């Protein structure tokens, strides 16, 4: 995992409320490990704040962002569009 993926992983892990142990990798379907609509919104807010980006409305749909890899792709695209390039170096 790269630095962006690791940060996204930390954000997701902090917002998924599931007591049993589970392993999350880049392609794990986060919905199956406890990502519900409230956790999803919390993750979106945390991602936007952490990376200084705005996630586009068309990406604000759980199936579009249901894995760490999909979230990484969307965050990286938003970083390219934004003035906040520090995460892309």
C-alpha positions in Angstrom: 0.0 0.0 0.0 1.2 3.5 -0.8 0.9 6.4 1.7 -2.5 7.5 0.4 -3.9 3.9 0.7 -2.5 3.6 4.2 -4.2 6.8 5.3 -7.5 5.7 3.7 -7.1 2.4 5.4 -6.7 4.1 8.8 -9.8 6.3 8.2 -11.9 3.4 7.1 -10.8 1.2 10.0 -11.6 4.0 12.5 -15.1 4.4 11.1 -16.2 0.7 10.7 -17.9 -0.4 13.8 -17.7 -4.2 13.8 -16.6 -6.2 16.9 -15.3 -9.3 15.2 -11.9 -9.4 13.7 -11.5 -9.0 10.0 -8.8 -8.4 7.4 -9.1 -5.4 5.1 -6.9 -5.3 2.0 -7.1 -3.0 -1.1 -9.9 -5.1 -2.7 -12.0 -6.1 0.3 -15.6 -5.2 -0.1 -16.0 -2.8 2.8 -19.8 -3.2 2.9 -19.2 -6.9 3.9 -17.0 -5.8 6.8 -19.4 -3.2 8.3 -19.3 -0.1 6.1 -22.8 1.2 6.5 -24.2 4.5 5.2 -23.3 6.4 8.4 -19.7 5.1 8.4 -19.5 5.8 4.6 -20.4 9.5 5.2 -17.9 9.7 8.1 -15.2 8.3 5.8 -16.1 10.8 3.1 -15.9 13.7 5.5 -12.6 12.4 6.9 -11.1 11.9 3.4 -12.0 15.4 2.3 -10.6 16.9 5.4 -7.4 14.8 5.5 -6.5 15.3 1.8 -7.9 18.8 1.4 -10.2 17.7 -1.5 -13.8 17.6 -2.5 -15.1 14.3 -3.7 -17.4 14.8 -6.7 -21.2 14.1 -6.3 -21.1 11.3 -8.8 -18.6 9.4 -6.6 -20.7 9.8 -3.5 -22.3 6.3 -3.9 -21.2 3.4 -1.7 -20.7 0.9 -4.6 -18.4 3.4 -6.3 -16.2 3.6 -3.2 -16.6 0.2 -1.5 -13.0 -0.8 -1.5 -9.7 0.8 -0.4 -8.5 0.7 -4.0 -11.7 2.5 -5.4 -11.4 5.1 -2.6 -7.7 5.6 -3.5 -8.5 6.0 -7.2 -11.1 8.6 -6.4 -8.9 10.5 -3.9 -6.0 10.5 -6.3 -8.2 11.9 -9.1 -9.5 14.6 -6.7 -6.0 15.4 -5.7 -5.0 15.9 -9.3 -7.9 18.3 -9.8 -7.1 20.2 -6.6 -4.3 22.5 -5.7 -3.3 20.2 -2.9 -0.5 18.2 -4.6 1.5 17.2 -1.4 0.0 13.7 -1.4 1.0 13.0 -5.0 4.8 13.5 -4.6 
